[in-house]
Amino acid sequence: MTATLQPTEPLTALDRCDRCGAQAYVRVVLASGGSLMFCNHHFRAHEDSLRPVAADVQDESDRLVPTPSPVTD
């Protein structure tokens, strides 16, 4: 049996970390079914144990780094 992953929606401000309730920037789809959402802090803290059991990791933590605006004189 092969599992087909469905495309995931982008995470929004309404998606919350299952650990602390902060805004979620990472969704982990588990190979056994279901998914977990994490803020960047808690995902990084548990990443080593999550990766082996994950079917997919949707990491949008790059949105945490602001895009620099051009400097004008």
NUMIDO-645984 format. One line per 2 residues: number of its first residue (from 0); for each residue x, y, z of N, C-alpha, C. Coordinates in steps of 0.2 Angstrom, whole numbers, plus 5000, padded with zeros to 4 digits. Last residue first. Layout:
% NUMIDO-645984
NUM> X:Y:Z:X:Y:Z:X:Y:Z  ...
//
This chain:
% NUMIDO-645984
72> 5089:5286:4999:5092:5292:5002:5088:5297:5002  5082:5270:5004:5082:5276:5000:5086:5282:5003
70> 5084:5253:5005:5085:5259:5008:5086:5265:5003  5071:5241:5004:5076:5244:5001:5077:5251:5004
68> 5068:5229:5017:5065:5234:5013:5071:5238:5010  5070:5212:5020:5072:5219:5021:5069:5223:5015
66> 5058:5202:5027:5061:5204:5020:5063:5211:5021  5060:5194:5042:5057:5199:5038:5061:5200:5032
64> 5058:5178:5046:5063:5182:5044:5060:5188:5040  5047:5169:5046:5049:5173:5052:5054:5178:5051
62> 5046:5162:5035:5042:5168:5035:5043:5172:5042  5053:5151:5037:5056:5156:5034:5052:5163:5034
60> 5044:5141:5042:5048:5146:5047:5052:5151:5044  5037:5132:5036:5036:5139:5034:5039:5144:5038
58> 5037:5116:5032:5041:5121:5037:5040:5127:5033  5030:5101:5033:5028:5108:5030:5031:5113:5034
56> 5035:5085:5031:5036:5091:5036:5035:5097:5031  5028:5069:5030:5030:5075:5027:5030:5081:5033
54> 5029:5058:5038:5028:5057:5031:5030:5063:5027  5039:5055:5053:5035:5060:5048:5035:5057:5041
52> 5047:5049:5061:5040:5046:5061:5036:5051:5056  5060:5055:5060:5059:5048:5058:5052:5046:5058
50> 5056:5069:5064:5058:5067:5057:5058:5060:5055  5055:5069:5078:5049:5070:5074:5051:5067:5067
48> 5067:5069:5085:5062:5063:5086:5056:5063:5081  5073:5081:5080:5076:5074:5079:5072:5068:5080
46> 5063:5091:5084:5064:5089:5077:5067:5082:5076  5060:5097:5095:5058:5090:5095:5060:5087:5088
44> 5065:5110:5094:5067:5107:5100:5065:5099:5100  5060:5114:5082:5067:5113:5082:5069:5109:5089
42> 5046:5115:5087:5048:5110:5081:5056:5109:5082  5047:5125:5096:5045:5118:5098:5047:5113:5093
40> 5050:5136:5088:5054:5134:5094:5053:5127:5096  5040:5137:5078:5047:5136:5076:5051:5133:5082
38> 5026:5128:5084:5029:5135:5083:5036:5133:5081  5017:5115:5075:5022:5117:5080:5024:5124:5078
36> 5005:5102:5074:5008:5108:5072:5012:5111:5077  5003:5086:5067:5004:5090:5073:5007:5097:5070
34> 4991:5073:5060:4997:5079:5060:4997:5082:5066  4987:5057:5054:4986:5063:5058:4992:5068:5057
32> 4997:5042:5052:4991:5046:5051:4991:5052:5056  5010:5037:5053:5004:5033:5055:4997:5036:5055
30> 5017:5048:5048:5017:5042:5044:5011:5037:5046  5011:5064:5051:5014:5058:5053:5013:5052:5049
28> 5016:5080:5046:5011:5074:5044:5014:5068:5046  5018:5094:5054:5021:5088:5053:5016:5083:5052
26> 5020:5111:5050:5015:5105:5051:5019:5099:5049  5026:5126:5057:5028:5119:5055:5022:5115:5056
24> 5021:5137:5063:5025:5138:5057:5027:5132:5054  5008:5143:5073:5012:5137:5070:5015:5139:5064
22> 5008:5154:5087:5007:5153:5080:5011:5147:5077  5006:5145:5102:5009:5151:5098:5007:5149:5091
20> 5002:5134:5110:4997:5138:5107:4999:5144:5103  5011:5124:5114:5011:5130:5118:5005:5135:5116
18> 5009:5112:5106:5013:5112:5112:5011:5118:5117  5003:5114:5094:5000:5110:5098:5003:5109:5105
16> 5002:5131:5088:5006:5126:5090:5003:5121:5095  4988:5135:5076:4992:5136:5083:4996:5130:5084
14> 4982:5144:5064:4985:5138:5065:4990:5139:5071  4979:5157:5061:4974:5153:5065:4977:5147:5067
12> 4988:5162:5053:4988:5165:5060:4983:5161:5064  4991:5148:5043:4989:5155:5044:4990:5156:5051
10> 5000:5138:5030:4998:5139:5037:4996:5147:5038  4993:5133:5015:4998:5137:5019:4995:5138:5026
8> 4988:5116:5013:4986:5123:5013:4992:5127:5017  4995:5102:5005:4993:5105:5011:4992:5113:5010
6> 4991:5089:4994:4994:5096:4995:4991:5099:5001  4992:5073:5001:4988:5078:4998:4991:5085:4999
4> 5001:5059:4998:5000:5065:5002:4997:5070:4998  4997:5042:4997:4998:5048:4993:4997:5054:4997
2> 5005:5027:5002:5001:5033:5004:5003:5039:4999  5003:5011:4996:5007:5017:4996:5002:5023:4998
0> 5004:4994:5000:5000:5000:5000:5004:5006:5000
//
